[in-house]
Amino acid sequence: MSEVAMIGIDLAKRVFQLHGACPNGTVVFRKKLTRIQLLAFMSQQSACIVAMEACATAHSWGRQFETLGHTVRLIAPNYVKPFVKRQKNDVADAEAQQARAMLFRTRQMFVGQRTQTINALRGHLAEHGVVAPQGAIQVKRLADAVTDETVGLPAGVRELAKVYIVQIEDLSAQIAALDRQMKGAAKEAEAARRAQTMPGVGPITALAIETFAPDLNCFRRGRDFAAWLGLVPKQTSTGGRPRLGKTSKMGQRDIRRLLISGAMAVLQAVERFGKPHNGWLISMLERKPRMLVAVALANKMARGLWAMVTKQEDYQNPAMMV
């Protein structure tokens, strides 16, 4: 049997559903156990992460699993809800806690590996006089230099550089395949389709909100959703004097990062085309640092997304509502 890295458990009164997965996400087992059988089965498993929904009995079970050497992770119920599949049953619940989030984590890992490989290749070739700007789009320039025999590269360096280029191409192909999978899933979900009507929100961001965020109706206002994402200033108030610092970064980092990236794309479009109805952004860019403006816009986007989802409306440009 393959090594189990994580076990998801759907807790109940008498019957428990277990879903075990190996480090690459492949399903190792799906089991249905009684209360008496659960501890005996877990004692036979090697130390791994045990994920459970936080409920009345979760802490008690967690303490018992920790005595067996496992690492327990309790998930808040509102975080579990986005992973529940359309047909409600306990087996699907335990499996769904691990499924869609793994798609994002895998893509994130591949992107990080590609960036690391590109930077390594740029660094090695720079030592031999081959220089290219940053970014994945510049890999072709490096590849052309490696294959160009007129470029004075030692034979050993040229061969090793080709290994780097093949690795980068493989990672790019895998990232593209995951992007297609995520775009397909975003088209099927109505909430994700609606979120994409907002400028700066693409299929990956829309699907991340669908996956990682709880039901947005549980937030009283859009400001609460923005605070949950960590897109608000960190407060260190004392003596009745409010002091606001940098963003708290206390919320869901995946959605926060994607919203800020989308906001940066909107800023780039505003700077390039200078649309009149984005006058407040142009004014902010003249007075404030670019990243600060991007975070402010991401906060505004989060509040707008909350309103769109809760009211079930597509994005409406404020300039067109006069």
N, C-alpha and C positions, 0 to 999 in steps of 0.2 A: 504494500500500500504506500502511496506517495506521502511525503511529509505534510502534515497539516499545520498551516501557519495561523489560521483564524477559524474560529467556530462561532457561528451565529446561533443564538438560542431564542426561540419564541416561548416565553414563560407562560404557564397556565397553572391551574389547580392540580390536575391529575396527569395530563399528557403533555409532553414537551416535544417540540420539533427542533431538530438540530441540522445545521447546514455547515459542513466543513469544506474549506478551500485551501489549496496549496499556495505557495508564495506567488505564482504567476496567475492566480485566480481560477485555476481549473477546479471543478467540483470534485472532491474526494469522496464525500458521502452525504447522504440525506437520511436521517434516522428519526424514528418516532419512538420515544422512550417514556416509561412511566416514572413517577416520582422516585420510586425505589431504585430503578435502574440507572437514573441519571448520574448520581455520584459515583457509582461503581464504574460506569462507562468513562466518565471524565478522569478518574484516577488512572485509567489505562492509557490515556493520551499523553504524548510528550508536551512539555510546556509550550503554550501558545497564547494568542490573544483570544479572549472570550468576550463577544459583543452581545449585550442584552439591552432591551428597552427598560429604562428606569421605571419601576413600578413598586407596588407594596412589598413584594417578596424579593426584589432584585438585590438589595443590599445583603440580605441574609445569604442568598445563593452566592453572591460575589465573595463574601468572606470565606465560604467553604471552598470555592474554587481557588482562591488565593493560597489557602493552606496546602493545596495540591500542586502549587508551583505555577499556576496560570496567571496571566496578566488580564485583569478584568477592565472592560470599558463599558460604562453605562451611558446609553444614548437617551437624551430627553425625548419624550413622546412626540413633541412637535417637530423634532428633527427626523424621527422615524417615518412620519406620515408621508413625506414626499417620495419615499422609496417603496411604499406599498403598491402592489400591482393592482390592476383594475378588478380582477376577480379575487375577492377577499377569501383567503384561507391561510391557515397557520404555516404550512410549508412554504407558500409564496412569501409570507412576511419575513421569515428567517433568511431566505435567499435574497430578497429584495434589498435588505440592509447593506449588501455588499456590491450589488450589480452595477448600477449606473455610475456611482461615485468612482468605481474602478476605471471606467472609461476615461474620466477626466484625469485621474492620477496617472494612468498609463501614458496619455498624451503629454501631460506635463513632464513626466520623466524622459520621454523621447526628445521633447524640445530641449530640455536641459542637457541631455547627452549630445545632441547635435550642436548646441551652442558651445559646449566644452570642446568638442572635436574641432569645430571651425576655428576657435581661438587658438587651440594648440597648433593647428596647421599654419595659421597666420604667423604665429610666433616663430615657428621653425623656419618658415620660408623667409621671414624678415631678416633672419640672421645671414641669409645668402643673397640679400638685395632684392627680393621679390616682395613688394608691399602692396596691399589692397585695403580698401576701407572696410569698416566693420559691417556685419550683417550677412544673413544667409544668401541674399541676392548677389553678393560679391564672390561667391564660391566659384562661379564660372570663370571669373578673371584669374583666380588662382589655378584652376584646372587647365586653362589655356596656357598659362605660363609653365606648368609642369610638363605638358605634352609638347611644348615648343622646344625643339632641339637647339635652337639658337640661343636660348636662355642658359647662361652658364651655371647650371646646377650639377653638383657631383652625382654620379650614377646612383650611389646608395641613397642619397637624399631624394632623388627623383622617384625611385621605386617605393620608398616609404611614404612619400607624399601621395602616391597613387592609392596606397592602402587607406590613407585618411579619406581621400575623395570617395572611394567606394563605400566606406562606412557612412559618410555624410549622405550619399545618395540613397543608401538603404534606409537610413533613419527618416529621410525626407519622404520616401515612398510610404513608410509605415505611418507617419504623421498625416499624410494626405488621405490614406485609407481610413484612419480614425476620424478625420474631419468629415469625410463623406458619410460615415456612420452617424456622427453627431448631427449633421445637417439633415439627414433623413429622419432622425428621431425628432428634431425640432419642427419639421413640417407636419408631423402627425399630431403633435400636441397643440391644442387651440391656444392655450395661454402663452406658449412659446412663440407661436405665429403672431399673436397680438403684440408681444413685447418687441418683436423685430420691426414694427412700424415706427418705433422711436429712433431718431438719428443716433448713431453710435452704438446701437445694440444689434449684434449679429446673431447668427444661430447658436454659436458656442456660448455666448453670454446668456441668451434666452434659455438655453437648455440647462445652464448652470443654476439659474434662478429656479427653474422647475425642479431641479434635482436636490440642491443643497438648502434652499430656503423652506421654512415651514409655510403653512397656509397663510398667505398675506392678510387674510381677514382677521387673524389673531392680533394684528397690530391695530391700535386705535387710530393712528394717523400715519401719514407717510414719513413724518419726522422720526417716529419710533422705528420704522423699518431702516431708515438711514443710520440711526444710532446703533441698531443691531448689527449693521454691516461694518461699523467702526469708521464711518465717514463723518464723524463729528469731532470737535476739539476736545481734548482731554482737559477736564476741570481739576484744578488744584485750589479751589476756593477756600478761604479761611477768614474768620472775623467779619463775615458778611461782605467781603470784597471778592467778587468773581475774578478768577484768573484762568484764562483759556490758553492752552498750549497747542502742541501738534495734534494731529488726528489720533484718536485713541487706539486704533488698530486692534480693538478687542473683539471684533465680530468675525464673520465668515470671510476668510481671506481670499478665497477663490473668486467669489462674486465681486468683492471689493476691487481686486486687481483687474478683473475684466472690465468693470465699469470705468475705472480710471484710464485703462487703455483705450476704451471707446471714446471717453471724453477727450483724450489727446488727439484722436483722429478727427473729432469734431472741431477742435481748436485749429488743427492744421488746415481744414477746409475753410474755416472762417478767415484765417490769415491769408489764404490764397485767393479766395473769392470775395471776402469782405461783404457778406450779405447784410442789407440794412437792418433786418429784424434781429440780428445778433449784435446790436450795438452795445449791449451791456457786457458781452464777452470781449469785444474789442476794447472797451473802456477798462475792463479788468486787466487785460493783457498789457495795457499801457502803464498800469500802476502797480501790478503785482507780479511775482514770479510765475513762470509758466506752469510749474507743477502745482502751485497753490490754486491757480485758476482751474486746473484740471480736476482737482479734488472737490472744489466747490461745485463744478458742473456735474461731477459724478454724484454728489449729494442730491443735486436737483433732479438728476435722472432717476435716482432711487425713489425719490418721493413721487415722481411722475409715474414710474412703473407700478408703485403701490396703488395709485389712483386708477390706472388703466385696468389692473387686475380686479380690484374690488368693485369697480363700476362696470367692468366688462365692456370697455370702450377701447377703440384703437387710438393711437397717438393723434392729437390735434395740435397743430402748430398755433401757438398763441397769436402770432402775427396775422394769421388767416381768420381769426375769430372776431375781428373788429366789425 
